[in-house]
Amino acid sequence: MRNARQQAFRSVIISLVLLVLVKGVLFAALTPAWGQDDEVAYWADIKSIVGEKPVFRGATPTHHGRLYQQSISPLYIATKGLSIGLRLLIIRLVSVIFLGAVVVLTFLTARKIWPNSGFIQISAPLFVAFNPKVSFIMASVSPDTLLMLIFSVFLYALVSVVIKPTAANSLVLFVALVAGTLTKARFLIALPLAGAPFLIFVFWTLKKLPRLETWLKERVLFVLAGGAALAWWLLRWVSAADFGFSGKIGLASLTLDRTVLAKLNEPMFSERLFSQFWGFFGGGSGIYFSIGIYRLLLAVCLAALLGLAVRGYKQVRRVLSTPAPAAGTGPEPASSGLEIQAVTSEELRHLAAVGLVGLSALLLIQATGAYEVYGASALGRYLLTGSASFSLLLAAGLDGLVPEKARHPFLVALAIALFSLNILSLSAYLMPRLY
């Protein structure tokens, strides 16, 4: 029975990835050349790396990290001799493949946190795969595409480290931190997330009081890899001049800067971020959906927030209603009242993983507000880096509201609605305005 269930999920995810690839080819082929956000500047980056001059006047290289551009440059060289339009399409298709990988990683992360919820495991990848703005960005020449993939790897490794720490998980976490910041410095916002497992393990260790050598033996590689990652990033944060602004943004996000919070509470600013997160096309052309579409998406998000609140209430109530062990039935002494200690260690690990997903989303929102406050215009697409986090939270929230019998038809309806919104983006908004 379990194997049949896993096979069904595998078939659904494979089908979803194939749909993503088909949809991505459409977006990559039908979006006009240089119609994507900052695509001209990133193309100039690639040309400068291979020693060529920019084709367009005023198309100067950017000052971001160059991991994406350097990774793409061999493909740029290999396609020399083809028309510029065909070369652009081929390199855009790399980003489409990245999105397919993000969809798979979101599914794996959902399965790691909620192994018994097929609804979350399917709906979370759906939100990533068919967010119209994600579809647009992930069919472009942009380091944001690689950044989204790296963050998805980072989030999966982070959740894995919390639920079941291994040397491999910690190594992946470290590599993702390095790769993300070499792609764009704003990935530094992930630094405190990488440090969170240390605090969790210290708490559990002090609570359980195991022998020190046992703790070191079980997690020594994790401690070494994680410690090296933290030390390396702290040194880069305080010493590298080009990382100074991103460090300032990260600090403002961690300390809940009042100015940033005030900016996020401004209705016009929050509305702009929300609308640009879901649908803002054509770079400087500024193509938005009609207001009715945003209202429907807002209703879904508000329903998910309500569902998260319901899930949290039920979880707290279940924890507090769990009776403490009676006297003489276990190693714990008898106690009057209710004890949180009755919750198993495995449950605590999964709750901590959920908390880190939520924290990652909050840090991204806070950082986006900080960009606006400190002089860099904030764009809703900055939030797309954490699409996996937002999609997991949306799925978990809806899971708390949708009745058991209605889940299958709801997932079908959700997939049709989101896919239709992508087609509408191309046919009614992008193509009429960009051609």
C-alpha positions in Angstrom: 0.0 0.0 0.0 2.8 2.4 0.9 4.7 1.5 -2.3 1.6 2.2 -4.3 1.1 5.6 -2.6 4.8 6.5 -3.3 4.4 5.4 -6.9 1.3 7.6 -7.3 3.2 10.6 -5.8 6.1 10.0 -8.1 3.9 9.9 -11.1 2.2 13.2 -10.1 5.5 15.0 -9.6 6.9 13.7 -12.9 3.8 14.9 -14.7 4.1 18.2 -12.9 7.7 18.6 -13.9 6.9 17.8 -17.5 4.1 20.4 -17.5 6.6 22.9 -16.0 9.1 22.2 -18.8 6.4 22.6 -21.5 5.1 25.8 -19.9 8.7 27.1 -19.5 9.4 26.6 -23.2 6.4 28.6 -24.0 7.4 31.5 -21.7 11.0 31.4 -22.9 10.1 31.3 -26.6 7.1 33.8 -26.6 8.6 36.4 -24.4 10.4 38.9 -26.6 14.2 39.3 -26.4 15.2 41.5 -23.5 11.6 41.6 -22.3 12.6 40.1 -18.9 13.8 41.9 -15.8 17.4 43.2 -16.2 18.0 40.6 -18.9 20.1 43.0 -20.9 22.4 43.7 -18.0 22.9 40.0 -17.2 23.6 39.3 -20.9 26.3 42.0 -20.7 27.8 40.2 -17.7 28.1 37.0 -19.6 29.7 38.8 -22.6 32.2 40.5 -20.3 33.2 37.2 -18.8 34.0 35.7 -22.2 35.8 38.9 -23.3 33.2 40.4 -25.6 31.7 43.9 -25.6 28.1 44.5 -24.8 25.9 44.7 -28.0 23.6 47.4 -26.6 24.7 50.9 -25.7 24.3 51.5 -22.0 24.2 47.7 -21.2 26.8 47.7 -18.5 27.7 44.7 -16.4 26.2 44.4 -12.9 28.0 44.4 -9.6 26.4 41.2 -8.3 28.2 37.9 -7.7 29.1 36.1 -10.9 28.4 32.4 -10.1 25.4 32.3 -12.5 27.1 34.2 -15.3 30.3 32.1 -15.0 28.2 28.9 -15.0 26.4 29.9 -18.1 29.4 31.3 -20.0 30.5 27.8 -21.3 27.1 27.3 -22.9 27.3 30.8 -24.4 30.6 29.9 -25.9 29.3 26.6 -27.2 26.4 28.2 -29.0 28.7 30.7 -30.8 27.7 30.9 -34.4 24.0 30.7 -33.8 21.7 33.8 -34.0 21.5 35.9 -30.9 17.8 35.0 -30.6 18.5 31.3 -30.6 21.3 31.6 -28.1 19.1 33.6 -25.8 16.4 31.0 -26.0 18.9 28.1 -25.2 20.2 29.9 -22.2 16.7 30.8 -21.0 15.8 27.1 -21.2 18.5 26.4 -18.5 16.4 28.4 -16.1 13.4 26.3 -17.1 15.3 23.2 -16.0 16.2 25.0 -12.7 12.5 25.5 -12.0 11.8 21.8 -12.6 14.5 21.1 -10.0 12.9 23.6 -7.6 9.6 21.8 -7.9 11.1 18.5 -7.0 13.0 20.0 -4.1 9.8 21.6 -2.8 8.1 18.2 -2.9 11.0 16.5 -1.1 11.0 19.3 1.6 7.2 18.9 2.1 7.6 15.1 2.4 10.4 15.5 4.9 8.3 17.8 7.2 4.9 16.4 6.6 5.4 12.7 5.6 1.8 11.8 6.2 0.2 14.7 4.3 -0.2 14.0 0.6 -2.2 17.2 0.3 0.8 19.4 1.3 3.3 17.3 -0.7 1.3 18.0 -3.9 -0.1 21.5 -3.4 3.3 23.1 -2.3 5.0 22.2 -5.6 1.9 23.4 -7.5 2.2 26.9 -6.0 5.9 27.0 -7.0 5.4 25.6 -10.5 2.5 27.8 -11.5 3.1 31.1 -9.8 2.9 33.3 -12.9 5.7 35.6 -11.8 7.9 32.5 -11.1 7.0 31.2 -14.6 8.1 34.5 -16.1 11.4 34.9 -14.1 12.4 31.2 -14.4 12.4 31.5 -18.2 14.9 34.3 -18.4 18.6 34.9 -18.3 19.0 36.0 -14.7 21.0 35.0 -11.6 17.6 35.0 -9.7 16.9 31.7 -11.4 20.0 30.0 -9.9 19.4 31.8 -6.6 15.9 30.3 -6.3 17.3 26.8 -7.0 20.1 27.3 -4.4 17.7 28.5 -1.8 15.5 25.5 -2.4 18.5 23.2 -1.9 19.4 25.2 1.2 15.9 24.9 2.7 15.8 21.2 2.1 19.2 20.7 3.7 18.2 22.9 6.6 15.1 21.0 7.3 17.0 17.7 6.9 19.6 18.8 9.4 17.0 19.6 12.0 15.0 16.4 11.5 17.9 14.0 11.0 21.3 15.6 11.2 24.0 14.0 9.1 27.4 15.0 7.8 26.0 15.0 4.2 23.1 17.4 5.1 25.4 19.8 6.9 27.9 19.8 4.0 25.1 20.6 1.5 23.9 23.4 3.8 27.4 24.9 3.8 27.8 24.5 0.0 24.4 26.2 -0.6 25.4 29.1 1.7 28.6 29.6 -0.3 27.0 29.2 -3.7 24.0 31.4 -2.9 26.1 34.4 -1.8 28.5 34.0 -4.7 25.4 34.3 -6.9 23.9 37.4 -5.2 25.0 38.9 -1.9 21.5 39.2 -0.6 21.6 35.5 0.1 23.4 36.5 3.3 19.9 36.6 4.8 20.2 32.8 5.0 23.1 33.1 7.5 20.9 33.2 10.7 18.9 30.3 9.4 22.0 28.2 9.1 22.8 29.1 12.7 19.4 28.1 14.0 20.1 24.3 14.2 23.0 25.0 16.6 20.6 26.7 19.0 18.1 23.9 18.7 20.7 21.2 19.3 22.2 23.1 22.3 18.7 23.3 23.8 18.0 19.6 23.3 21.4 18.6 24.5 21.0 20.6 27.7 17.6 19.3 28.2 18.5 15.6 27.7 22.0 16.0 29.2 23.7 13.2 27.2 27.4 12.4 27.6 29.5 15.0 25.8 31.5 12.5 23.9 28.3 10.8 22.6 27.1 14.2 21.3 30.4 14.9 19.6 30.6 11.4 18.1 27.2 11.6 16.6 27.4 15.2 15.3 31.1 16.0 15.0 31.0 16.4 11.2 27.9 18.6 11.5 29.6 20.8 14.0 32.8 21.1 12.0 31.0 21.9 8.7 28.5 24.2 10.2 31.1 26.0 12.3 33.3 26.5 9.3 30.3 27.9 7.4 29.4 30.3 10.1 33.0 31.5 10.6 33.6 31.9 6.9 30.4 34.0 6.4 31.0 36.1 9.5 34.4 37.0 8.2 33.1 37.8 4.7 30.2 39.8 6.3 32.5 42.2 8.3 35.5 42.4 6.0 34.4 42.5 2.4 33.4 45.9 1.2 31.1 44.7 -1.5 29.1 42.7 1.1 28.6 45.7 3.3 25.2 46.8 2.0 23.8 43.2 2.2 25.2 42.9 5.7 23.3 46.1 6.7 20.1 44.6 5.1 20.6 41.4 7.0 21.2 43.2 10.3 18.0 45.3 9.8 16.1 42.1 9.1 17.3 40.3 12.2 16.8 43.2 14.6 13.3 44.0 13.4 14.2 47.6 12.5 11.3 49.9 13.3 11.7 51.9 10.1 11.5 48.7 8.1 8.4 47.5 10.0 6.8 50.8 9.4 7.5 50.6 5.6 6.0 47.1 5.5 2.9 48.4 7.2 2.4 51.0 4.5 -0.6 49.8 2.4 0.8 51.0 -0.9 4.2 49.3 -0.3 2.7 46.0 0.8 0.2 46.0 -2.1 3.1 46.5 -4.5 5.1 43.6 -3.1 2.1 41.3 -3.1 1.2 42.1 -6.7 4.7 41.9 -7.9 5.2 38.6 -6.2 2.3 37.0 -8.1 2.3 38.9 -11.4 4.4 41.8 -12.7 5.8 41.3 -16.2 8.0 42.9 -18.8 10.7 44.5 -16.7 10.3 48.3 -17.0 7.0 47.9 -19.0 5.2 47.3 -15.7 2.5 44.9 -16.8 0.1 44.0 -14.0 -2.9 41.7 -13.7 -6.3 43.1 -13.4 -7.3 43.9 -9.8 -9.8 41.0 -9.7 -7.1 38.4 -10.1 -5.1 39.9 -7.3 -8.1 39.9 -5.1 -8.7 36.2 -5.7 -5.0 35.4 -4.9 -5.3 37.5 -1.8 -8.3 35.5 -0.7 -6.3 32.3 -1.1 -3.4 33.7 0.9 -5.7 34.9 3.7 -7.4 31.5 3.8 -4.0 29.9 4.1 -3.1 32.3 7.0 -6.3 31.3 8.7 -5.5 27.7 8.1 -2.0 28.1 9.7 -3.6 29.7 12.7 -6.0 26.8 13.0 -3.1 24.2 12.7 -1.1 26.1 15.3 -4.1 26.2 17.7 -4.8 22.5 17.3 -1.1 21.7 17.8 -0.8 23.7 21.0 -4.1 22.3 22.3 -2.9 18.7 21.5 0.4 19.3 23.2 -1.2 20.9 26.3 -3.9 18.2 26.6 -1.3 15.4 26.6 -1.2 14.1 30.2 2.1 13.9 31.9 3.4 10.4 32.7 1.9 9.0 35.9 4.0 8.1 38.8 5.8 4.8 38.5 5.1 4.4 34.7 8.3 5.9 33.4 11.5 7.6 34.2 9.9 11.0 34.6 8.6 11.9 38.1 4.9 12.3 38.6 3.6 15.9 38.1 0.3 17.6 38.6 -0.8 19.5 35.5 0.2 19.2 31.9 3.7 18.9 30.4 5.1 19.8 27.0 7.8 17.1 27.6 5.1 14.5 26.7 5.6 15.5 23.1 8.1 13.2 21.4 11.5 14.2 20.2 10.5 13.5 16.6 7.5 15.8 16.9 9.7 18.6 18.3 12.1 18.2 15.4 9.3 18.5 12.8 7.8 21.5 14.7 11.3 23.1 14.6 11.5 22.5 10.9 8.2 24.2 10.3 9.3 27.1 12.4 12.4 27.5 10.3 10.4 27.5 7.1 8.2 30.3 8.6 11.3 32.2 9.8 12.8 32.1 6.3 9.7 33.6 4.8 9.6 36.4 7.5 13.3 37.2 7.0 12.8 37.5 3.2 9.8 39.9 3.7 11.8 41.9 6.3 14.8 42.1 4.0 12.7 43.2 1.1 11.4 46.1 3.2 14.9 46.9 4.3 16.0 47.3 0.7 13.3 49.9 0.2 14.3 51.8 3.4 18.0 51.9 2.7 17.9 53.2 -0.8 17.6 50.2 -3.1 14.1 50.0 -4.7 12.4 46.8 -3.4 10.8 44.6 -5.9 8.3 41.8 -5.2 10.6 39.4 -7.2 13.1 39.5 -4.4 10.6 37.4 -2.5 10.7 34.8 -5.2 14.0 33.5 -3.9 12.1 31.9 -1.1 9.2 30.6 -3.3 9.7 27.2 -1.7 9.1 28.6 1.8 6.0 30.6 0.8 4.6 27.7 -1.1 5.1 25.3 1.8 3.3 27.7 4.1 0.4 28.2 1.7 0.0 24.5 1.3 0.2 23.9 5.1 -2.4 26.6 5.7 -4.9 25.2 3.2 -4.3 21.7 4.6 -5.8 23.0 7.9 -9.0 24.1 6.1 -9.8 21.8 3.3 -12.0 18.8 4.5 -10.5 15.3 3.9 -13.1 14.3 1.3 -12.7 17.5 -0.7 -8.9 17.4 -1.0 -8.6 15.5 -4.2 -11.0 17.7 -6.2 -9.5 20.7 -4.5 -6.0 19.8 -5.8 -7.3 19.2 -9.3 -9.2 22.6 -9.3 -6.1 24.3 -7.9 -3.8 22.8 -10.6 -6.3 23.8 -13.3 -6.7 27.4 -11.9 -3.0 28.0 -11.6 -2.1 26.6 -15.0 -4.9 28.6 -16.6 -3.5 31.7 -14.9 -0.2 31.1 -16.6 -1.8 30.7 -20.0 -3.8 33.9 -19.3 -0.5 35.7 -18.4 0.9 34.9 -21.8 -2.1 35.3 -24.0 -3.9 38.3 -22.4 -1.1 40.3 -20.7 2.4 39.5 -22.0 2.0 39.0 -25.7 -0.4 41.8 -26.4 1.7 44.3 -24.5 5.2 43.2 -25.5 4.7 42.7 -29.2 
